[in-house]
Amino acid sequence: MANRLNRPEILAPVGDSERLDAALLYGADAVYLAGKQFGMRLAPANFDLEELAAGVQKAHENGTKVYVTVNILPRNRDLPALPEYLSALQDIGVDALILADLGAMSLARRYAPKLEQHISTQMGVVNYESARVLYEMGAKRVVLARELSLEEVAEICAKVPRELEVECFVHGAMCMGFSGRCLLSTYLTGRDSNHGECAQSCRWKYRIIEETRPDAIYGVEQDENGTFFFNAKDLNMIDHVAALAQAGVSSFKIEGRAKAPYYVAVTTNAYRQAVDGYIASGCASDYRPERWLAAELDTISHRPYGTGFYFGEPEQYPHSNTYIRSWQIAAVVTGYRDGRLQLQQRNRFLVGDTLSVLIPGDKPFDLTVTEMTDGEGTPIEAAPHPTMAVQLPFSHPLPIGTILRRKAD
């Protein structure tokens, strides 16, 4: 099936203004973010209304759309403040609301009628009839449940109105609760996942106690360290962008509003290059991205990768809840002057180190630090101080915000 758009949209996660800058620089078609209320992620800094207005202006100047999450499952106590917030979002000029509740949809029609309505994965859309009904209620887009196979996704795309956009997750952490609706955190900690306060209880280590044997603690596997049996592998669909596009998916969504700017930059850049390669191939069904793109996704902090439910039941990762972390940001480009890159240090690096330059829109390249100076031009052997100004000799300018990274110690 031909895609609903000329090319699938790359939708990047944004938790604050620094992550927004990374998403814009590295090629996002659209970003999704939250205000200080009504969003399902409280861990990121998020945006107050003034910051959001500035962010929307910056994104629109870049040709990038902004979608705002209003996707908690609101209780009665949440409703009185919602109309004013929705009206404010419309006044700011955001492009769409991401909604997970029928009542919130109704209020959005009344108080923010100019904004597109995107239906959150939290609503758990798993069939074409539900998608059709939501379209008839005013939805412009549905974010399908993550529990669907690729075959089911394709059938939904084929049987809904062509005007209805279909968004699917392509990368990031997987939730053990159906479509993110989890009560485990609430039960164990009192932190309501459906109000953005998830304690990630699914990542904890568990053992079993049988009721009549309270002194006997059993490992779920025969392992003295217990097991993380709720812990899912991270999703990674970089090798399957052609299959998703051929299925009719309009938007490729990257999970991770609580992740670091480096994560946003790398994932956005990788999927941008993969989709652009797919388009350049003439939308060939057998297109496969260049191997360096898959390698790029190994440089970010992640759990072992899988393909979620797209090709069968997802694999769990019961052995550990730790992340694989092999690279770190060394510095970020802030300018260019007199043949030298102007940098802001993020992690210690030394003369003699080889840094990898994550260039927007292209394959990374290596840069060996043969000499460097501080912000005043004094020669130095190391950049040890957080956010210190550093200058490196280089032949030409690089885009402001370009990341220089190094292998983690």
N, C-alpha and C positions, 0 to 999 in steps of 0.2 A: 504494500500500500504506500502510495506517495505521501510524504510528510505534509502536515498541515501548513507548515511554514517553509520558506525557501531553504532554511537550514535549521536544525535544532538549536534552541536557545541554550546558552551556558548560563546557569543560574548559580551565583556564588553566595556563600554565607558571610554575613557581616555582623560583628559584635560591637564594633566601635569605629571611630573615624580612621584609625590606622589600618584596620582591616578593610575598610571601604576603599582607601587609597590603593591597597594591594590588589583588590578585586578589579578596580578600574584600570590600573596599569597593566595587569596581566590578562585582560581580554574578556571580562564578563559582559554578557549582553544585558544581564539584569542582576540585581542583588536583592536578597531578602534580609530584613532586619526587624528590630522591635523597638518600640518606645519603652518608657519606664514602667508601663503597666499593660496588662492584658496579653502578654506574650508568654510562650511556653518555655523560655529560657531566661532565668533570672541570674545565672552565673555570669554572662557577659555584662559589660558596662552598660550596653544599650544606649539609646539616644533620648535626651529630653526634647521637647518640641523645638526649641531654638537650634539645637544640634541637628535635629532631623531636617529642619528647613534648609540649613546650610548644606547638609549631605545630599538632599534631593537636588538642589541647585547644581552642586558639583557633578553629580551623576548625570543629570540631564545635559549639562554642557559637554559631557563626554559621550553623549548618545546612549546612555545606559538607563534602564528602567529601575524603579524602586518599588518593591512590594513590602508591605508592613504586616507583620504577624499580629493578628487579633484572635489568637487561636487557643486560648485557655477554654476550658469548659466552664462558663460563667455560672456562679451561683446567684441567687436572688440579690445578695448583698453587692454583687459586682455591677448590676444593671444600671443603677442610677447615674453612675459616672460615665457610662459608655456613650450615650448620645453626644455629649460635648466633645469627647475624645475623637469620635468618628468625624464629626464636623471639622475639628481642627486638622485632622489628616487630609481631608478634602481641600481645606484652605491652603495647606502647605503644598499640595500638588503631587502627592504620591500617585503612583500609577495603579496600584491594586491593593486590596485587602486580602489577607489569607485568613479564612474563617473556618471554624470547626463546629459551629452551633447554629441551628435553625433560627433561634431567637436573635442571635447576633446578625445573621443574614437579614432578617426582617428589619432590625434597627438600622443596618447599613443602607438598606434601600430608602429608608426615610431620611436619614441624617447625612448620608454621603452618597447620594444617587449617581454622582458623576464617576465614581471609582469602580473599576472592575472588581468582581468578586471571584477569588480563587478559593476553591474548597480544599481545606487542609487534609493531609493524610490522616489526621486525627479523626476525621469523619468515617474512615474505614470503607471507602468506595471499592467494592470488589466485583461489581457487575455493571453491564451496560445500561440496564434499566434504571439503576440508581443514578448513574451519570446523566441519563436523559432527563430524569425528574429534576435534578439539580439545575440542569441547563434551562429547563422550562421555568424554574424559579428565579432565574437571572444570573446563574453562574457563567462566567466566561471561561473558566478553567477548572479542571479537577486534578488534584494530586492523588494519584491512585495509592491504595494500600500497598505496603511493601511486601505483603504476603502473597502476591500474585506471581504466577509463572509468566515467562515471556509470551507464551502462547495465549494465555488469558488476557494479557495486556493488548496483544494484537487484535483479539476478537472484540474487546471493548472499543478500541480505536476504530475498527471497521463498522461498528454498529451504533455509533453515536453521531449526532450532526457534525458535519465537517467544521462548522464554526466553533465547536467546543474544543478548546485546547486540552491536551493531555500531558501532564507532567509526571515524571518518575524520578526517584532517587537513583543516582549512578555511583555514588561514592560516600563513604563515611561509616560511622558507628551504626550498628543495628541494635534495635531495642527488643528485649525479650517479651514485652507486652504487645498485644495485638494493636497495630497501627499507633503505637505509643501510648495506648490507654492502659496504664499500669497502676496497680494498687499496692505493689510490694513496698515501695518507699513510704507510702502513707502508713501502712500497717506497722512497719518496723521502726520508723523514725518520726512519724507525724508530719513529714514533709510531703505535701500533695504534688505528685507528678503532674497532675492535670491542671495545676496552677503555676507550673514552671519551677517547682522546687525540688525536682527529683534528686535523691541522694545517691543514685546509681547503685542501689542495693543489689542489682543483678551482677555486679562486678565483684561482690564480696566472696570470701571463701566460706564454704558450707560443709558441714557434716550432718549425719542423721542420728537422732536419738529415738529409740523405740519407746513408746509410752510406759510399758511395764518394766523397762530396764533403764531407768533414768541415769544410772551410773555408767552405762555402756555407750560409748560414742563410736559410731561407725562411719568410716569413709565411704563416700559414694563410689569411688574407685579404690582399688587396692594400692593406695598411695599414702605414705605416712604424712603427706602434706595436705591431705584433704582434696577438695576439688572445687573448681569454679564452674559448676554445671549449668548456671544460667548465662554464662559469658559467651556471647556470639562473636564470630569473626567479623572483621570490618568488611564492608562492601567495596568491591573494586570492579567496575565494568569497562575499564579503558580498552580492553581487547574486543569489546562487543558493541561499540558505538554504532556500527553499521546495522547490526541486528535490531537495536533499539530504534534507530531512525527508520528502518524498513518496516518495523511494526507500526509506525505512525506516531511515535512519541514526539511531542512538540518542544518539550523543555527538559533538559538534563539537570537535575538538581543535585548539588553537592551539599552533604550534611556538614555541620560544624560551626555554628555561630559562637560556640565557646572556645574554638580552637585558635591557635596563634596566627598572626599575620603571615608567617612563613608557610603554614599549612594552606591558607587561602591563596597565596601567590602560586605555590607549586601545583595545587590541584586545578585551579582556574587555568593556569598556563597549559597544563597537560591536556585537559579536555578541550581547551580552545584549539590546540594544535591538532588533536585527533579529529575533531569535527571538521576543521578546515581541510585536513587531509582527505577526509571522506568526501567532502564536496568537490575537491580538486580531482578525485578519482572518477568523477561523473556519477557519484552516489552508487558505486559498485557494491553489490551485496556481499562480495568476498573481500572487501577492503579490510586491511589490518594495519593499525598504526605502527609507525616505526618503533623499534624496540626501546629506544632511549626514553620514550614517553612512559612506558611501564616502569623503567628503572627510576625515573624521576619520582614516581609515587612511593618508591621504597625509601626515599630520602626524608620523608615526613614522619612524624610520630604517629605510629599506627599499631594495631593488633595484627596478627596474621590475617591475610586477605582471603575472601571467598566471593561468591557471586550471589549471595542471598538466596531468595526463593526463585530466581529467574529460571534456573535449570534443575529444580528439584528442591528438596528440603535443605536448608542452610546448615552448614557445619558449625558446631559449637567449638569453643576453645577452652576445655576444662582444666588446662594445666596451669594457667596463670592469669592474673588480671593486669600484668604489667605491659607497657608499651615498648615497641621497638623504636629506639631513638639513635640514629646513626649520624645525623648532621645537625648543625646549628648555624644560625646567622652570625657572621663575623661583623658585617657592617652594611649600612644602607647608603646609597649615593644621595648626596644633598646638592651637588652642583659640579661645575668644572671651571677651572681657572688656571691660566698660564701653563697649560700642558699637564695639569694634575687633577685627578678626581678628588672631589671634596666628599668626605665620608663622615658618617656618625657611627662610632663603634657600638656594637651590641654584645659581642663576646670576645675575649682576649685572643689576639693573634700576634705573630712575630715576623720580623724580617726573616726571609727564607721559607715561610709557609707558602703553600700553593692554595689559592682560593678558587672556588668555582663561582663563575658569574652567571646568575640566573637572569638571562637577558629576555625581556618580554618579546614574545612572538618568534623565538628562535631557539636553536639548540644551545645549551649552556657551553661555556668555554672556560678554560683554566687561565688564571693569572697568578704568576709567581711574584711575591712581594720581594723585590730586590732592594728597595729602600723606602722609607716613609718618614714623614714629618708630622708634628702635631699641628694644631690649628694656627699657630704663630709662625710656622715654617722651621721650627727647630728639629733637627734630625733626631729620631728615636729608633730604638730597636724593637720595642713592643708597644702594643696598644692595650693596656691592662685596665683602663678605667671606664666604667659604664658610660655610654653616650658621649665619650670624648670626641673631639674633632680630630680627624686624621686626613692626611693627604698622600696620595700615591701617584707616581708618574704614570701617564697613560696617553695613548696616541690620539684619542678623540673622546668627546662627551658620551656619556650614557644617560638614559632617561632617569630623571629624579625619581627615587624610590626603588631603583634596581637593587636587588639583593646580592651581596657577596657572602658566600657561605664556606664552611670548612667541615671536615670530618670531626665529629665530636670526640673529645678525649675519652 
